[in-house]
Amino acid sequence: MPPIVRDRHWADEIAEKVLALPGHQEISTGISPSGAIHIGNLREVMTADVIYRALKERGADVGFHYVADNFDPLRRVYPFLDPKVYAPLVGRPLSEIPCPCGQHPNYGEHFLLPFLETLKELRIEVVVHRGDQMYKSGRMTPLIVAALKGRDTIARILHELTGKQIDPDWSPFDPLCPDCHRIPTTEVIGFSERSATVKYRCQCGSSGTVPMAGGGKLTWRVDWPARWKVLG
C-alpha cells in the first residue's frame, strides 16, 4: 500500500515564504472595537494564528501581535446604542467615551475584553496593544513627524494607488480637538518637529496646538505601516 501523502496546508506555503526573509518577523492583526467583535473578525485573528503556529513549528524567530484600534473615533450611532447618550459623542475616540453597560473603563474595552477572553479559550497567544496607549505614550510620535514631513510623498503614493485626487488640505495626521474632543472635524495647519506639536483648526471653532503624543492619530492608511515600524 503506498504511503499516505498529506496535502500541503496553505499556512505551510506562507510560512516557507516568510522563512526565506531575513531577520525577525512579526505577524500583525487587529480591529477597531466599535461594536461586538463577530466571527468574521475572529477569522482574521485565527488566520494570523495559523501562520504564526506554522512558523513556530519551523523554529522561526517570529512574534504575533494584535492592535486594538480603540483610538479610532465613533463613526455613527449604531442600532444597539442609545441615541440620546451617544449621538453627542460621535467623532470621539472609542477609548474616551463611556461604556454602554457601565461595567468597563470605556466604550472600547466593553467590546474588546470579551473578545480577548475568547482568544484565551481558543488558546490563541497574542501580544495585545491598544491604540490609545501607543499614541499617548509617545511611541508613535517619531512616525507622526515622519508622516507630516513626508506628506507630499504619501499623498502622491495614495493618488497612484487609488486613482483618487488628494485634497490639498489633506494631512496624514488627524488632531484630536481638546474642546469638542472629536477627531474627524479637525485639520492640520502646521506642526513643529522640535516641540512635537501640531497646530489645528476645528469645525467647532476651536484652534490651537496639541501634542503629537495623544493629541490625535494618523489616518488609517498611514497608521498601519507606522505601527509596523513601531512594533517591528
C-alpha positions as CSV (number, residue, x, y, z in Angstrom):
1,M,0.0,0.0,0.0
2,P,1.5,3.4,-1.0
3,P,2.2,5.8,1.8
4,I,-0.4,8.5,2.6
5,V,0.8,11.9,1.5
6,R,-0.7,14.8,3.4
7,D,-1.7,17.7,1.2
8,R,0.3,20.9,2.0
9,H,-1.7,23.4,4.0
10,W,-1.8,26.9,2.8
11,A,-0.2,28.1,6.0
12,D,2.8,25.8,5.3
13,E,3.3,27.6,2.0
14,I,3.1,31.0,3.5
15,A,5.4,30.0,6.4
16,E,8.1,28.9,3.9
17,K,7.9,32.2,2.0
18,V,8.3,34.1,5.3
19,L,11.2,31.9,6.3
20,A,13.0,33.0,3.2
21,L,13.0,36.6,4.5
22,P,16.0,37.7,6.7
23,G,15.7,38.5,10.4
24,H,12.8,38.7,12.9
25,Q,9.3,38.7,11.5
26,E,6.0,39.9,13.1
27,I,2.5,38.7,12.3
28,S,0.1,41.6,12.8
29,T,-3.6,41.7,13.1
30,G,-6.2,43.9,14.8
31,I,-9.6,45.7,14.6
32,S,-11.5,48.7,15.8
33,P,-13.7,47.6,18.8
34,S,-16.6,49.8,17.7
35,G,-19.2,47.0,18.3
36,A,-19.5,43.3,19.1
37,I,-16.5,41.6,17.6
38,H,-18.1,38.9,15.5
39,I,-17.0,35.6,13.9
40,G,-15.7,37.4,10.8
41,N,-13.4,39.4,12.9
42,L,-12.3,36.2,14.7
43,R,-11.4,34.7,11.3
44,E,-8.8,37.3,10.7
45,V,-7.1,36.6,14.0
46,M,-7.3,32.8,13.5
47,T,-5.8,33.1,10.1
48,A,-2.8,35.0,11.5
49,D,-2.6,32.5,14.4
50,V,-2.4,29.5,12.0
51,I,0.5,31.2,10.1
52,Y,2.2,32.0,13.4
53,R,2.0,28.4,14.6
54,A,3.3,27.1,11.3
55,L,6.3,29.4,11.6
56,K,6.9,28.5,15.3
57,E,6.8,24.8,14.4
58,R,9.7,25.5,12.0
59,G,11.7,27.3,14.7
60,A,11.2,30.8,13.2
61,D,12.1,34.0,15.1
62,V,8.6,35.4,14.9
63,G,6.2,37.4,17.0
64,F,2.4,37.8,16.9
65,H,0.5,40.9,18.0
66,Y,-3.0,42.3,17.9
67,V,-3.7,46.0,17.8
68,A,-7.0,47.2,19.2
69,D,-7.7,50.4,17.3
70,N,-9.5,51.9,20.3
71,F,-8.3,55.4,19.4
72,D,-10.4,55.4,16.3
73,P,-13.5,57.7,16.5
74,L,-17.0,56.5,17.0
75,R,-18.3,56.7,13.4
76,R,-22.0,56.8,14.0
77,V,-24.8,55.8,16.4
78,Y,-25.2,52.1,15.9
79,P,-28.6,50.4,16.4
80,F,-27.6,48.9,19.7
81,L,-26.7,52.3,21.2
82,D,-28.9,54.9,23.0
83,P,-29.0,57.9,20.6
84,K,-29.5,60.3,23.5
85,V,-26.3,59.2,25.0
86,Y,-24.1,58.5,22.0
87,A,-25.2,61.0,19.3
88,P,-23.3,63.8,21.0
89,L,-20.2,61.5,21.2
90,V,-19.9,60.7,17.5
91,G,-16.4,61.6,16.4
92,R,-14.7,61.0,19.8
93,P,-12.2,58.2,20.3
94,L,-13.6,54.9,21.5
95,S,-11.3,54.9,24.4
96,E,-12.6,58.3,25.5
97,I,-16.3,57.6,25.7
98,P,-18.4,55.7,28.3
99,C,-19.0,52.0,28.3
100,P,-22.6,51.1,27.2
101,C,-23.1,48.9,30.3
102,G,-21.2,50.9,32.8
103,Q,-19.0,48.0,33.9
104,H,-15.9,48.7,31.8
105,P,-13.4,51.5,31.8
106,N,-14.6,52.8,28.4
107,Y,-16.5,52.0,25.2
108,G,-13.6,50.2,23.5
109,E,-12.9,48.0,26.5
110,H,-16.6,47.0,26.6
111,F,-16.3,45.2,23.3
112,L,-12.6,44.3,23.4
113,L,-12.4,42.4,26.7
114,P,-14.9,39.7,25.9
115,F,-13.1,39.1,22.6
116,L,-9.8,38.7,24.4
117,E,-11.3,36.2,26.7
118,T,-12.5,34.2,23.7
119,L,-8.9,34.2,22.3
120,K,-7.7,32.7,25.6
121,E,-10.4,30.0,25.4
122,L,-9.1,29.2,21.9
123,R,-5.5,29.2,23.1
124,I,-4.5,31.9,20.8
125,E,-1.5,33.5,22.3
126,V,-1.1,37.0,21.1
127,V,0.5,40.2,22.4
128,V,-2.2,42.9,22.7
129,H,-1.5,46.6,22.0
130,R,-4.1,49.3,22.5
131,G,-4.0,52.2,20.0
132,D,-4.7,54.9,22.6
133,Q,-1.7,53.8,24.7
134,M,0.6,53.6,21.6
135,Y,-0.2,57.3,20.8
136,K,-0.4,58.7,24.4
137,S,2.9,57.0,25.4
138,G,4.7,58.8,22.6
139,R,5.7,55.6,20.8
140,M,4.1,56.9,17.6
141,T,5.5,60.4,17.7
142,P,8.6,59.8,15.6
143,L,6.3,58.2,12.9
144,I,3.9,61.2,13.1
145,V,6.8,63.5,12.5
146,A,8.0,61.4,9.6
147,A,4.5,61.3,8.1
148,L,3.9,65.1,8.4
149,K,7.3,65.8,6.8
150,G,6.6,63.3,4.1
151,R,3.1,64.5,3.5
152,D,3.5,65.2,-0.2
153,T,5.2,61.9,-0.9
154,I,2.5,60.0,0.9
155,A,-0.2,61.9,-1.0
156,R,1.4,61.1,-4.3
157,I,1.6,57.4,-3.4
158,L,-2.0,57.3,-2.4
159,H,-3.0,59.0,-5.6
160,E,-1.0,56.5,-7.6
161,L,-2.5,53.5,-5.8
162,T,-6.2,54.7,-5.5
163,G,-6.5,56.9,-8.5
164,K,-8.3,59.5,-6.3
165,Q,-7.3,63.1,-6.2
166,I,-5.9,64.0,-2.8
167,D,-7.3,67.2,-1.3
168,P,-4.7,70.0,-1.0
169,D,-5.6,70.3,2.7
170,W,-5.2,66.6,3.4
171,S,-2.9,65.6,6.2
172,P,-1.7,62.1,7.3
173,F,-2.4,63.2,10.9
174,D,-5.9,63.9,12.4
175,P,-5.7,66.1,15.5
176,L,-7.9,65.5,18.5
177,C,-9.7,68.7,19.3
178,P,-9.2,69.5,23.0
179,D,-12.5,71.4,23.1
180,C,-15.1,69.2,21.4
181,H,-12.9,66.1,21.8
182,R,-13.6,65.0,18.2
183,I,-11.1,63.8,15.5
184,P,-12.9,63.9,12.2
185,T,-13.7,67.6,12.4
186,T,-10.2,68.9,12.6
187,E,-7.5,69.9,10.1
188,V,-3.7,70.5,10.4
189,I,-2.5,74.0,9.7
190,G,1.1,73.5,10.9
191,F,3.5,71.4,13.1
192,S,6.7,71.7,15.0
193,E,9.1,68.8,15.0
194,R,11.2,70.4,17.7
195,S,8.3,70.6,20.2
196,A,6.4,67.6,18.8
197,T,3.2,69.6,18.5
198,V,0.6,70.2,15.8
199,K,-1.4,73.3,15.0
200,Y,-5.0,72.6,14.3
201,R,-8.3,74.2,13.4
202,C,-11.7,72.5,14.2
203,Q,-15.2,72.9,12.8
204,C,-16.4,73.6,16.4
205,G,-14.5,76.9,16.2
206,S,-11.5,75.9,18.3
207,S,-7.9,76.3,17.2
208,G,-4.6,76.0,18.8
209,T,-1.8,73.4,19.4
210,V,-1.9,69.8,20.5
211,P,0.9,67.4,21.4
212,M,1.7,64.7,18.9
213,A,1.6,62.2,21.9
214,G,-2.1,61.6,22.4
215,G,-3.3,64.8,20.6
216,G,-4.6,62.9,17.6
217,K,-3.8,59.9,15.4
218,L,-2.5,59.0,11.9
219,T,-5.1,58.3,9.2
220,W,-5.6,54.6,8.8
221,R,-3.7,54.2,5.6
222,V,-0.7,55.7,7.3
223,D,-1.3,54.3,10.8
224,W,-0.9,50.7,9.6
225,P,2.7,51.0,8.2
226,A,3.6,53.3,11.1
227,R,2.6,50.7,13.6
228,W,4.6,48.0,11.7
229,K,7.6,50.2,12.1
230,V,7.0,50.7,15.9
231,L,6.1,47.0,16.6
232,G,8.9,45.6,14.5
